[in-house]
């Protein structure tokens, strides 16, 4: 998913990692040079939906728009991390 709005410099990545701790998801979150934040996550579909809802709720005042797409999980992540 890509989040736009005032999503950098507002602890978006740290909050997303904290929210991820309450769900069975793996992946990462990182800032993009164009000012958006990228979130890549793997998990069961219902768990991912709840996780994304949790991120949106926690950061609602900062998100202007989201873009997302689904793809097959690759089981490539060990946990959930903040990437530079």
Contact map, one row per residue, 1 for C-alpha under 8 A:
111000000000000000000000000000000000011100000000000000000000000001111000000000000000
111100000000000000000000000000000001111000000000000000000000000001110000000000000000
111110100000000000000000000000000001111000000000000000000000001111100000000000000000
011111100000000000000000000000000011100000000000000000000000001111000000000000000000
001111100000000000000000000000000001000000000000000000000000011110000000000000000000
000111111100000000000000000000000000000000000000000000000000011100000000000000000000
001111111111000000000000000000000011100000000000000000000000011000000000000000000000
000001111111000000000000000000100011100000000000000000000000000000000000000000000000
000001111111000000000000000000000000000000000000000000000000000000000000000000000000
000001111111000000000000000000000000000000000000000000000000000000000000000000000000
000000111111111000000000000000000000000000000000000000000000000000000000000000000000
000000111111111100000000000000000000000000000000000000000010000000000000000000000000
000000000011111110000000000011100000100000000000000000000000000000000000000000000100
000000000011111111000000000000000000000000000000000000000000000000000000000000000100
000000000011111111100000000000000000000000000000000000100110000000000000000000000000
000000000001111111110000000010000000000000000000000000100000000000000000000000000000
000000000000111111111000000110000000000000000000000000000000000000000000000000011100
000000000000011111111100000000000000000000000000000000000000000000000000000000000000
000000000000001111111110000000000000000000000000001001100000000000000000000000000000
000000000000000111111111110000000000000000000000001000000000000000000000000000010000
000000000000000011111111000000000000000000000000000000000000000000000000000000010000
000000000000000001111111000000000000000000000000000000000000000000000000000000000000
000000000000000000111111100000000000000000000010001000000000000000000000000000000000
000000000000000000011111110000000000000000100010000000000000000000000000000000000000
000000000000000000010011111000000000000011110011001000000000000000000000000000110000
000000000000000000010001111100000000000011100000000000000000000000000000000011110000
000000000000000000000000111110000000001111000000000000000000000000000000000011111000
000000000000000010000000011111000000001110000000000000000000000000000000000000011110
000000000000100110000000001111100000111100000000000000000000000000000000000000001110
000000000000100000000000000111110000111000000000000000000000000000000000000000000111
000000010000100000000000000011111011110000000000000000000000000000000000000000000011
000000000000000000000000000001111111110000000000000000000000000000000000000000000000
000000000000000000000000000000111111000000000000000000000000000000000000000000000000
000000000000000000000000000000011111000000000000000000000000000000000000000000000000
000100110000000000000000000000111111100000000000000000000000000000000000000000000000
011110110000000000000000000000111111110000000000000000000000000000000000000000000000
011100110000100000000000000011110011111000000000000000000000000000000000000000000000
111000000000000000000000000011110001111100000000000000000000000000000000000000000000
111000000000000000000000001111000000111110000000000000000000000000000000000000000000
100000000000000000000000001110000000011111000000000000000000000000000000000000000000
000000000000000000000000111100000000001111100001000000000000000000000000000000000000
000000000000000000000000111000000000000111110001000000000000000000000000101010000000
000000000000000000000001110000000000000011111011000000000000000000000000100000000000
000000000000000000000000100000000000000001111111000000000000000000000000000000000000
000000000000000000000000000000000000000000111111100000000000000000000000000000000000
000000000000000000000000000000000000000000011111110000000000000000000000000000000000
000000000000000000000011100000000000000000111111111000000000000000000000000000000000
000000000000000000000000100000000000000011111111111100000000000000000000000000000000
000000000000000000000000000000000000000000001111111110000000000000000000000000000000
000000000000000000000000000000000000000000000111111111000000000000000000000000000000
000000000000000000110010100000000000000000000011111111100000000000000000000000000000
000000000000000000000000000000000000000000000001111111110000000000000000000000000000
000000000000000000000000000000000000000000000000111111111000000000000000000000000000
000000000000000000100000000000000000000000000000011111111100000000000000000000000000
000000000000001100100000000000000000000000000000001111111111000000000000000000000000
000000000000000000000000000000000000000000000000000111111111001000000000000000000000
000000000000000000000000000000000000000000000000000011111111000000000000000000000000
000000000000001000000000000000000000000000000000000001111111000000000000000000000000
000000000001001000000000000000000000000000000000000000111111111000000000000000000000
000000000000000000000000000000000000000000000000000000111111111000000000000000000000
000000000000000000000000000000000000000000000000000000000011111000000000000000000000
000011100000000000000000000000000000000000000000000000000011111100000000000000000000
001111100000000000000000000000000000000000000000000000010011111111000000000000000000
001111000000000000000000000000000000000000000000000000000000011111000000000000000000
001110000000000000000000000000000000000000000000000000000000001111100000000000000000
111100000000000000000000000000000000000000000000000000000000001111110000000000000000
111000000000000000000000000000000000000000000000000000000000000011111000000000000000
110000000000000000000000000000000000000000000000000000000000000001111100000000000000
100000000000000000000000000000000000000000000000000000000000000000111110000000000000
000000000000000000000000000000000000000000000000000000000000000000011111000000000000
000000000000000000000000000000000000000000000000000000000000000000001111100000000000
000000000000000000000000000000000000000000000000000000000000000000000111110000000000
000000000000000000000000000000000000000001100000000000000000000000000011111000000000
000000000000000000000000000000000000000000000000000000000000000000000001111100000000
000000000000000000000000000000000000000001000000000000000000000000000000111110000000
000000000000000000000000000000000000000000000000000000000000000000000000011111000000
000000000000000000000000011000000000000001000000000000000000000000000000001111110000
000000000000000000000000011000000000000000000000000000000000000000000000000111110000
000000000000000000000000111000000000000000000000000000000000000000000000000011111000
000000000000000010011000111100000000000000000000000000000000000000000000000011111100
000000000000000010000000001110000000000000000000000000000000000000000000000000111110
000000000000110010000000000111000000000000000000000000000000000000000000000000011111
000000000000000000000000000111100000000000000000000000000000000000000000000000001111
000000000000000000000000000001100000000000000000000000000000000000000000000000000111
